[in-house]
Amino acid sequence: MAQQAAGAEAATDSDQCCPADPPPEATAEISPAVHAFLKALANPARQRIMLLFARGAELSVNQVAELAQIGQPRASEQLAELKRGGILTSRKQGKVVLYRADKQRVVQALADLQDYLKFCC
């Protein structure tokens, strides 16, 4: 009898946490934007570089290279990946490209990821 009660309780718990039908806005795949966002965050060097842009900082490739203590070509590659991931945006000022955090795209990627996780998990 105790086993039947435990089985019924487990079924009830399962029914409560996992709806039979996903909400209409749910998707079975991560969007390309969220995939690029996660890929950009997956690298420890890019995570460190990302922190340089806290509080609205705007930095050139050379400034990032100096602050992160890496070569300029590597800094350029990492910044490009962060930009593809929607974490950074850039603008030209004369011959210099300045990078800064793209808060709006980061917030959107996190919201999309949260929606996906509600569906899958």
N, C-alpha and C positions, 0 to 999 in steps of 0.2 A: 504494500500500500504506500509506503514511504517513497518507493521508487517511482510509482505512478505520479505522486504529488510532485516529486522533483522533476520528472519529465514534463509535466504540465506547466510547472513554473518556468522551466527552461524555454519551452515553446512560447510562453507568454512574453518572456524577456526578449526573445528573438523577434517576435512580432512587433514589439514596441520600438526596438532600435533600428530595424531595417524594413522600411516600407516595401510592399510588394511591387508597387509601380513607382518609378522615379518621377520626380516633378517634370513638367514639360520643358522647362529651361535646362534641365540636366543634359549633359553630353557624355558620351562614352569615351571620348578622347580629350586629352589636354590640347588646347588650342596651340597653334604655332607660336603665338606671342608668349604664352606661358612656358612653352618648351624652351624658347630662346632665353627667357628670364631665368629659368632654373639652370640652364647650361651656363649662363653668365655667372651665376652665384656659386657654381660647383667648384670653382677654382680658388684655392686659398690666396693666391697672389691678387686675384681680382677682388676678393673680399677685403683685403687690406687696402687696395687702391680705392675701393668704394668708400671706405671710411674717411679718406682725404676730402671727400666732397660734403662732409657734414656741415650743417649750418649755412648752406647756400654757397659754399666756396666755388669759385670758378678758376680753373687751372689749365695751363697749357700742357702739352705733352712733355716739354722739358722740365716744367715744374713738377709734374707727377714723377718723372724719372728720378729727379733729384730727391724728392721727399720719400719715394718708395725704395730708393737706392738700387735702381735697376737701370739697364741701358735704355736709351731713347727708342730703339727699334722694338724692344720688348714692351715698353710702356705704350707705344703706339698700338701694338697688337692687342694688348689687354684693354685699352680704351675702346678700340673698335668692337671688341666682343661685348663689352659693357653697353656700348651704344646699340648694338644689334639686339641685346637683351632688353632694351627699353629702360635701362637703369640710368643712362646718361644721355644728354643731348649736347649739341655743340653749336657754336656760332663762330663766324670768322670776324676777326678784328684786324684789319690790314692783312698781313701775311700770317698772322698767328691764329690758330684754331683754339678756342677756349671751350672747355667741357664743364658741365655742371650736372647735378642730379636732376632727373626728370621725375619729380614726385608724382605727378598725375598718372604717368604710365606705370610707375611702380605700384601705386594704389590700385589701379585697374587690374594689373597682373595678379596681385594678391587676392583681390576680390574674385577673379576668375578661378584662381587656384582653390580658394575656399569653396566655391560652388562645386567644383569638380570633386573635392574631397568629401563634401556632403553626399554626393552621388555614389562614389565608389567605396567609401569606408563607413 
